Amino acid sequence: MKTYDLIVIGAGPGGYVAAIRAAQNGLAVAVCEADAVGGTCLNRGCIPTKALLHSARAYQELQNASFIGILADNVRFDLAKIHARKDAVVSQLQNGIEQLLKANKIDLIRARAAILGQGRVRAGDETLGCKSILIASGSKPALPHIPGIEFALTSDSLLAEARLYPRLVIIGGGVIGMEFASLYSAFGCEVAVIEAMDRILPTMDREISQNLGMILKKRGVRIFAGARVEAIEKEKDGFACRFTAKGNAQEISADAVLCAVGRRANTENLFAKGFSVACEHGHIQVDDAFRTNVEGVYAIGDVIGKIQLAHAASAQGIYIADALAEKPRSVNLDVIPACIYTDPEIASVGLTVDEAKMRGMDVKTGKFLLTATGKALIEECERSFIKTVFDAQSEKLIGVQMMCPRATDLIGEAATAVANGLTTGQLISVVRPHPTFCESFTEAVEAADGRAIHAAPPRR
């Protein structure tokens, strides 16, 4: 029986990153993966959706150019080529991960794995031994108990199709739903979003939710918040989605219905008969060090049902790999940025004003509208802003919310500042280049003291 220091189950952003760091730390590592490497993020999530969104935005830019007379011919797009480009991006990144695993002398075992017990894993027909096991098996789309839900598509199935639905109903106004709403509306499709909570993006800053709602409605997207889907029924030319909103029964006809209400842990066939770890509501239970109730068995990422983000899983994987090699902790898991690739992009890190006040904190805030900057005007930004939240006593930055172009890149600086407890004075001392979007971060910091240069002074 071949043995390892660590066997990782799943080659997604949590699993393969953990494996590489463990190998860098001198451990003998194997990764078991029955599907393509890269996990949901690379194959059915982050990367393919962003590749399609990039094409959609390029299409919109060409349409705008044609509208103002730069291009004389009508702008058309080739959906097959757009999906081919998406597939090429995914394939290139898959190959890159495989080469990294090989370069780090990690055994990639292409088989479905099941844990037989402490230190024993079955991969296909082979039994492997190890000191530690790391479960990073990810998640699958969740499907609620709605009559006719079998007619609905999931993000997995929708991304697999080189097809555009002229009329799309999206059940769920969270991150996945809003990214697909942005994508399909950019391609000129009719989109309706049905959200059970009182607003879209219910876990985000309220102003961001309201702002995105106004932008999407302006683009023709219909949003029904506080609504409950009653049934999906097949029609001659598509489907009917029946729902109740504000006490009124309503119905929307569509060519397809996308169910985007979240994801559930992927634990199917993960444990051999006679062995299991503690689970709750389908998710594997772990402590603060990602240990299960079985010694030597760890779990990270979507399968533990906490923060379902690729970069969070990667950070958790690094944490485990360092801990197993008895290395000092190298990553701060307390500050995890969140990103949404709508148009404009949305990103946040740390606490919102409401969250800080719920903790009894005295805060001061700054807000800067990007419409006052040259870069935003050049790129025709809509309703873009950056908000900063500071602890009023220490003046340390405790939260940032952004809704603007490049927000998913800009949030990196904000995350660094929050993680290191930087103050208003330290952040203002940095000279940021012009004309850029990042100079607006300076303005949002200065706005907390009423000293933003490119904003009218607050009323006294």
N, C-alpha and C positions, 0 to 999 in steps of 0.2 A: 504494500500500500504506500503510495507516494504521500509524503507529508510536507506541510508548509507551516510557517509562522502564522500566516493569515490567509484565510479564504474569504473572498468578497463575493457575495451573491448579487449580481446586477452590475452592469457596466455603464450606468448613467452618470450624470455629473457628480453624484455623491460617490458611487462605487469606483469609477476609474481614477478619480482624483485621489481618493483614499489609497488606492493600490499603488499609484505612482509615488505618493509621499512616503508610504510605508517602505517601498523598495529603496527610495532615496535614503531612508533611515536604516537601511541594512537588513530589512526583513525579507524572508523568502515568501513570495506572494503568488496566489492564483486568483483569477477572476472567472466566475462562471456566468455565462450569458447565452441564453437560448435564442435571443433576437439579435438585431444589429446593435453594435456598440453605440453609446451616446444616449440611450434611454429615451424617455418621452420628450425631453427638451430638444434633443437634436433631431429625432425622427418624426415626432408627431406633435410638437409644441412650439417652443420658443423660436427655433431657427427657421422651420418652414413658414410659420406665420409671418415672421419678420421679413423673409425673402419676398413673400407675396405682397406685404405692405409696402415694401420698397418699390416693387413694380407698379403698384396701384398709385403711389405718390408720383412716380415718374410719368405715369399716364395722365394724371391730373395736371401736372406741370405742362405737358405737351398740349393738353386741351386748352389751358389758359393762354399759352403762347399762340395757339391757333385763333383763339377768340380775339386777341388784341392785334392780330394781323401779322405776327412774325412768321407763322406757317400758313400757307394758302390752302393746303389740302386738308380734308377731314382726317382727324386722328383716329386710328383704329388700333386695337390690340389683338395679339395672337395668344389666346389662352393656353394653347398647347406649348408654345415657346416659354411663356411665363412659368408654367409648371415644370418644364424641362430645366429651366434655370434654377428653380427651387430645388429640384432633385439633384442637380449638379453640385450646388452648394452643400447639401446634406452629405452627398457621397464623398466630397473632398474632405469634409470634416471627419467623417467616419474613418476614412483611410488614415487621416492624421492621428486619430486616437489609437488605432491599431498599431501604427508605427511607434508611437510613444510607449505603448505597453511592451512591445518587442524590444525597444531600445533600453528599457529599464529591466529587462530580463524577467518579465512577468508572464506567467503562463495564462494564456487566454483559452479557456475551455468552453467550446461552443456546445453547451448542453444545458438543459433545464436542471437546476439544482434543488435538492431537498435535504434538509437537515435531519440526520438520523439520530443525533444525540450530541452531547458535549464532545467537541473535537472531531466529529465525523460528518462528512457531507457526501451524498451520492450525487454525482454529476453524470447523467446519462446512465451507462452501465458500469461506471467506475466508482469505487469508494475511495475517498481521500481523507487524510488525517490532517489535523492542524491544532495549533495552540489556541487560536481565536477565530471566531466567525463574525463577519460583518454583514448584516442584512441591509441591502440598499436596492430593494426590488421595486421601488417606485409606486406608481398609482395607475388607476384606470378611470375613465369617465364614469361619474355617478349618474344613475337614472332613477328619478323619483317614481313613486307609484301613481301613475296617471294613466287612465284608460287610453289605449292607443299609443303609448310611449314607444312601442316597437317600431312605429313608423318614423320616429325621429332619428335624425343623424346626430352623431357626436363629433367633437372636434377631430378625433382620430379618423373617422370615416369621411368627413368633409374634406380634410387635407389630402386624403388619398385620391380624391377624384379630380381629374382635370376638367372640371365642369363649373359653370357659373349659373346660379339660380336667379332669374330675374326678380322673383319675389321670395324673400326669406323672412321667416319668423324665428326669433331667437328667444328661447326660454332661459332667463337668467341675465341680469344686468351687472354681473361682476366683471372681473378682469377679462376672462375668456370671451364672454358675451360682447363686451364693449370693443374688444379688438376686432372681432369678426364683424361687428356692426360698422366700424370704421372702414374695414377692408371692402365689404360689399357695397357700402354707399359710395366709396371712392370709385368703384367700377360702374356706378350708375344704376345699381339695383335698388328696388324698393325694400326697405328693411323696417321691421317692427320688433321692438324689444318688450318683453313682458317680465317684470321684476316683482317678486313677492314683497320685498321690503318697500319702505316709503320713498326710496330714491335709488337710482343706479349707483354703483360703487359704494354700497352702504358702509364699508369699513374704512373709506377714505375721508379726508377732510370734507366737511359739508360743502364748502364753497367750490371745491374742485368738482364734486358731483353735480352741483347746480350749473356750474360753468360749462361742463362737458354736455350736459343735457341741452342747454340752450344752443350750443354749437351744432350738435347733431340734429336737433329739430330744424334749425335753419337750413341744414343740408337735406331735409326731407325725411329723416328717420323718425318714425313714430315710437314714442316711449310711453308705456303703461306701467306706472309704479303702483305699489299697493294692490297688485293684481294676482289672482290665483287661477292657474290653468286647470280647467275641468276635464278636458278631453281633447284628443287629436283624432280626427276622423279622415279617412281616405275619401277623396272626391274623384270625379271623372278626370279632371285636369290638374290634380294636385292634392292638397290637403286643406282641411279646415281646422283651425285651432280655436277651441271654444274656451273662454275665460270670463272671470268676473272681476270687474274693476269698479271700486267705489259703489258697490252694491248693484251694479248694472251688468247684466249678462251681455257679452259681446262675442263677436266672431270675426276672424281674419282668414281669408283664403291665401294660400301660398303654394309655391312650387316645391318648397322644402321647409322643414322645421328643424332647427338646431337646438339640441338640449345642452345647455352650458351652465349647469347648476353646481358644478364643482367636480371633485375627483375623490375616489375612495382608494384605500390601501390595496396594493396588489400582493396578496398573501396566498393566492390559490396554489395548492399543491406545494407549498413552501416547506411544510413539515411532514415528515414521514409518520406513518401510523405509530402511535405510542409516544410521540414527542410533540411538545408545543411550548411556546412561551406565553406569558400573560398578555392578553389583548383586551381592549375596551372599545366598544362601538366599531369593531373591525380594524382598529389601529393597534400596532404593537406598542406596548407600554415600556417606557425607558425612564431612567432617572436623569439627573442633570449631567451625568457623564455618558449618557447614551447606552447604559448597561441595561439589558433585560433582566428578568428575574432568574435567568439561568447563567451561571458563571461562565465567562468566556464568550458569550454571545451578545453582540451589540447590534443596534439598528439606528439608521439615520435617514433623513430625507422624507419624502412624501409618505412612506410606509408608517411613520410614527404620528402622522396627522397633525403636526404643529405648523411650522412655517413651510408651505409648499412652494418653495422657490429653488431654482437650480443652484443659484449662488449660495443659498443657505445650506443646501445639501453638500456642496463642495467644501464649504467652510467646516461643516460638521465632520466630513471625511478627513480633512487635515487634522482636526482636533483629535480624532480617534487614532490616526496614524502616529501622531506625536506622542500620545499617551501610551500606546503599546510599546513604543521604543524608549519610553521613559525620557522623552525630550521635554524641554520647557514648553508651556502653552504658547503657541505662536499666532493665534487668531482670536479676535474678540467677537464672541458670538452674541453679545448683548446689543449690538448695533447692526441691524440688517436692513438695507434699503429695499424699497419696493418700487417696481417700475411697471408702467402700463404703456403699451406702444400704440396709443390712439393718435389722432392728429388734432391738436398738438399733443405731444407726449406728456405723460404724467409721472412724477416720481416723488417719493417721500422717504424720510428717515427720521427716527426718533419720535417725539411726542407731538401731537397736535395741541392746540390751545385747550380744547375740551378735555383731552386726556390728562393734560398737566393740571388743570383745575380740579378734575376728579381726584387727583392725588393730593390735593390741598396745596399745590404750589402757587406761589405768586409769580406771575410771568409778565414779560413785556414782549410785544410783537412788532415786527416790521413787515410791510408789504410794498412791493414795487411792481408797477405795471410796465411791461416791456414795450408797450406802444410808444414810450418816450425815447426809445433808443434807435440808433441808425440801423443796426443789424436787423432788428425786428421789422422795421419799415421796409427795408430792402427785400426781406423774405416774406412780406405780406402776412405777418402773424395775426392770428385771431385771438382776442381775449386772453392774452398770456400774462402770467404773473408769477412772482416768487414770494413766499411768505417765510419769515424766520420767527422762531420762538426761543426766547431767552429766559433763563432763571433770573428774576429781577434782583435777587440778592447777590449772587455770585457773578452775574452777567455772562455765564457760560451758555453756549448754544446747546439747546436740548432737542430741537426739532426743526425740520425744514420741509415745506411742501412746495412743489413746483408744478406748473402747468404751462409749458412753453416748448418751443423747438429745442432739441438736444437735451431735454430734461434728464433723460436716462443716462447721459454722459456727465452732465453737470452735477448730478447727485453724488458722484464719487467724492468731490471736494467737500460737500456738506457732510457726508458720512465720516470722512476723516476728521472734520472739525468736531462733530458730535462725539465720536469715539474718544477723542483726546481732550474733551472739555475746553475747547478754545473759547476765548471771550470775545466780546465785541471789539475791544481794542486790538487784540491779536489779529482778528479777521480783517479789520479795516486797514491795518498796516500793510497788507499785501497789495501790490500794484498789479491789477489785472489788465490785459491788453484791450485795445479798442481798434476797430469796432468788432465786438464779440458778444455772445450771449452771456459769457461768464462775468462780464463787468456788471451785469445786473445783480449778481449775487452781492457785490459790494454795496450797491444801492439798497438792497433789501436788508442788509445788516445795518447800514446807517439809518434806514427808515425807523428802526426800533427806537432810536433816540431823536427822531424828527429831523435828521440831518442829511437825508438823501439829496444829492445835488440836482438830479433831473426829475424832481417832483415838487409840486407846490407845497409850501410849509403847512403843517397842520393848523387848523383853526384854533385860536386861543379862547 
